[in-house]
């Protein structure tokens, strides 16, 4: 477990960006991990297909907080196509432990050890699950 809760991951837990909810938001989503109970709430405003404003409330373990912090640093300007690409890469890493990210998203590789701990995967996936739901609702 020490590879999961290393100093780099723990540092991210103190750097969660955009930690104030947006009122009003174009789309709000709440997701909870069935395995550990971690919860993430996202509020998003859009212009065209890009996120222009973002707020989040994170009630999660250290891994969930780190994931939300790393993803949160790149939310502004995110498009559905960029999310789809990063989501595929992140899901593959969680399943295999092999990280393959563009430089912008390289910090996600810190979470690669979670592949050896299936019970911890739910919390690190929450930002991606929320963002997928946000983009789905935005196009409805």
Number of C-alpha atoms within 10 A of each C-alpha: 9 7 12 20 15 11 10 13 23 15 14 19 19 12 16 20 19 19 17 13 16 18 11 10 15 17 18 23 17 17 17 18 19 11 12 15 14 21 21 23 19 25 24 26 21 19 10 9 14 18 20 15 17 24 21 24 19 21 15 22 17 20 24 28 28 27 26 28 25 24 19 19 14 13 20 16 14 15 17 15 12 11 16 14 11 18 18 11 17 25 17 16 21 24 16 14 17 15 19 15 16 10 8 9 15 12 18 23 16 17 25 19 21 23 19 15 12 11 12 20 22 22 28 26 19 25 27 20 18 20 24 17 17 22 20 12 13 16 7 5
